[in-house]
Amino acid sequence: MQDRRLFLRRSLTRDDLAREVLTNRTYITRALRGRGLNFSQFVNSFRADYAIDLMTSEKYRDASPEDIAVLSGFSSVDTMNRYIKKSAGTTACALRERMEGA
């Protein structure tokens, strides 16, 4: 998932991931359930980490939240913000402000 950046595909499905890792969708579902996650939560956690990396990089400093969401594979800014809050413990806006103040 990480190395190939599969999470950047907006339409990534369990079947797509299963093909990429040479397994079946049932195994993926069971493995994720064992970690207390569903497929969307799993994929969006990678997207959130990537969005945080983009937001805190100099190259994307002026990118809009919409641009960051699209570049990270999210379908909406709201979903991105929700997962960034889960991942970083703070809002995307607060993260950006912290980086600009540093």
VENBELRA-V562404 format. One record per pair of residues at least 24 apart in sequence whose C-alpha atoms are under 6 Angstrom apart, sorted by the first residue. I is the first residue (numbers start at 1). J is the second residue. Records with the same first field share a line. If there is no record, write none. Layout:
BEGIN
I=J ; J
END
This chain:
BEGIN
7=43
8=72 ; 73
9=73
10=73
47=72
48=83 ; 84
END
